[in-house]
Amino acid sequence: MSSPAVLPEETTPALSEGQRLLYTFTAPSQTMADIRRNAGWWVPWLLISVFALAFTFTLDKRVGWDQVMENQIQSSPKAAERMEKVPADQREKILKTQTSVARAIGYATPVTTVIYIAIIGAIVLGIFNFGFGAKLKFGQAMSITAYSMLPNLLQYLLMILMMFLIEPDQFNINNAVATNPGYFVAATSPVLKGFLGAFDVFIIWQLFLLSVGAEQLAKVKKMNAFITLFVMVVLWKLATSALGS
């Protein structure tokens, strides 16, 4: 009598955490498929937090948070115009407050990253479960999100390198590296700059990984998932750019 068929999940060997991290960059479908077995997300969260804190520390010492805030103001013509109308003593007080808040947020990255993973995970869960009729679990959605954020490690390294290549007053924390066409657009065109910023190498990379996760765990076609997610990012960029202007 023939033996019963074995499901593919049973014949696929479990991945170690090191393999999951490596395969995110080299064979993402294997990492995402392994999330069905283990929906853990703390290892990529820990790595991202360490790199983010290294970036924050370097920014603090190399550029300075007061310079970061000044650069932010100068990168927005309307913000710069408003600040010019503020008396010098009030301007200094405003900048001091903004600097303190920005520094605190920067060093709180491990906490804010968890919140970000949870929020994006919830959005991913809603899109694929309600939009595509999938049966994704929240823990799986968080895990997919966390592993999809691993390209940020390279982005942090590039931004740290950039701080040593340009003068502090030229560093733009919101678009520090020329990885998207919006980098080359003048600040006087914020909506166009924001729209083109959606075509960022790292954004596209992360959306691709999310799409692979959707295909492996939610049985959603990768291209359909990618297009849906990319349209949402473009709309978000347009909305925030319009409000910011």
N, C-alpha and C positions, 0 to 999 in steps of 0.2 A: 504494500500500500504506500502510495506516495506521501511524503511529509508535507505538512501544511505550508503554504506560502508565508514568507517572512516579510513584514512591512519594511519599506526602505529606511524608516527611522531607526529600526532595530539593527540594521546592518551597518549603519553609519557610525563610525567610532566617535566617541565624545571628544571634544576639543579641550585642550588645556587653556588656561587663561592667556598664556603667551601666544598660543596658536590663534586664538580669537583676535588678539590685537594685531598680529602679523597679517592674518588673512583679511582683516578689514581693508588693508592696503593692497594685498596681492590677489585674494580670492574672496571678495566680500560675500558672495552667495553662501559660502561654507560657514562663515561667521554668523550670518543672519539665520541660516537654517538651524544652527546649534542653539539659538535663542529659544527655540521651541522646547529644548531639553532643559535649558537653564537660562532664565530671564534676568540674570544678575546684571547690574549696571554700575556697581560701585568702583570697579577697577578703571574703566575709562573716565569716570568722574574724577577719581583721584589723580590720574595722570593730567587731565585737563586743568585741574585746580593747581597742581604743582607748576605747570608751565605758565598758567595765568598769573600766579603769584610771582614767578620769576620775571615776567613781563612788567608787572606792577612795580616791583622793587627797582628794576632797571629804569623804568620811566620816572620814578620818584627821584632817583639819584642822577640820572643822565639829563633829563629834560626839566623835571620839576613840575609839580602839579599847578603851581601858579602860572607857569609858562604854558602849560597845556590849556588852561582855561582862557588865557589871553589869546592863544592861537585859535581856539574855538570861536571866540568873539570876532576876531579878524577874518575868519573864514566865511562869516555870514555878514554881507554888507549891511543888511537891515539891523542886525544885532549891534554891529559896530557903530552905526548911526545913532541908535538909541543910547548906547553907553557914552557917546560923546556929549550927549545932552545932560548926563548925570553929573552933579557936582563931584569934585575930586575926592572929598572925604567919603561920600556915599559910594562912589565907584570902588574905592579901596575896600570898604566894608563888604560890598556885594561880592567882589572877587575873593575875599578871604573866606566868606561863607561857602561860596561855590567850590573853592579849593578844598576846604575841609570835608565837604560832603563827597566830592569826587574821590578824594584819598580814601575815605572810609568805605565807599562802595568798591573801590579797587581791591582793598585788602580783605573785603568780605566775599571775594569771588567764590570760595568753596560753597558758601551758603547760597549765593545767587545762582550758581551753576545748577545746584539741585533743584531750585525753584524753576529755572529755565527748562531743565530736562522734563520736569513734571508738566509744565504748561504745554511745551511742544508735544510731549507724549499724549496729552489729553486731546490736543488738536488733531494729531495723527490718528488717534483712536476714533474720534468723531468723523473725520473725513472718510476713513475706510470702512468703518462699521455701519455708519448711517448713509454714506454716499455710495458705497460699493457693496453693501450687504455682507461684509466680512464678519468674522467672529474673533477679532483680535482682543487680547486681554490687556488691561492697563499696564501691568508689569512688563509685558512683551513690548508694548509701545514705548515705554520708558527706556528699555534696553536697546531697542532699535535706534532711538534718538541719541542715546549716550554714545553708542559705537559710531553713529553717523557724524558725531562731532569730533572724532579723532583727527581729521585733517586740520583742525584748529591748532594742533601741536606744531605743525609746520608753519602755520600762519604766525603764531606767536614768535617762533624763531626768526622769521623774516622781519617782523616788526622790531624785534630786539636788535637785529643787525642794522636795520634802517636808522635806528637812533644813533648809531656810531658813524653813519655815512653822511648824515646831513646835520645842519645846525639846529639847535633846539627850537628856534622860532619858526622853523619850517616843518616841524613834525605835526601832522594832522592825525589825531588818534582815531578818528572815524573812517579814514581812508588813507592809511599809512603807506601802503605798498601798491604799486601799479599792477594790480591783478584784475582790474576791471576797467572798461573804457571811461567810466565816470570819473576816474582819477584825473583824466586829462581835460575835463570840462571845467570852465571857470565857475566860481562860487556864485556869480551873478545869474546863473541858470540852474537854480536848485532842483527844479522838477526834472529837468533833463539829466542832471547829474545823478539824482536819485534813481531814475529809471535805468540808466546805463549801469548804475552800481549793482543792479540785480544780476547782471551778466558777469558776476565775479567768479573767478576760477574756484574759489573755496566754497562759495554758495552752491554752484552747480555740482561740485564734487559731493557735498553733503546731501543735496537733494537726490543725487544718483544713488547714494548709499541708502537713503530712506526708501527709495523706490525699490531697490533690491530687497530690503526688508519686507516691504509690502507684498512683493511677489512671492517671497519664501513663506511668510507666515499668514498673510491675508489672502493669498491666491489672486491678487490684483495684478493685471498685466503691468510690467515695469514701465512701459512707455506711457500708459494711461496715468499711472501714479505720478510719474515725473512731470507730465504736462500739468496735471492738477495742482501739484505742489508749487511748480514754477509760476503759474498764473497767480497763485495766492501771494507769493513773494513779490512779484512785480506790482500787484495792487497795493500791498503793504508799503513798498518803497515809494510809490507815487503818493499815497495818502500821507505818509510821514513827511515827505519832502514838501508837499503842498502846505501842510500845517506848519512845518518849520520855517517856511519862507514868509 
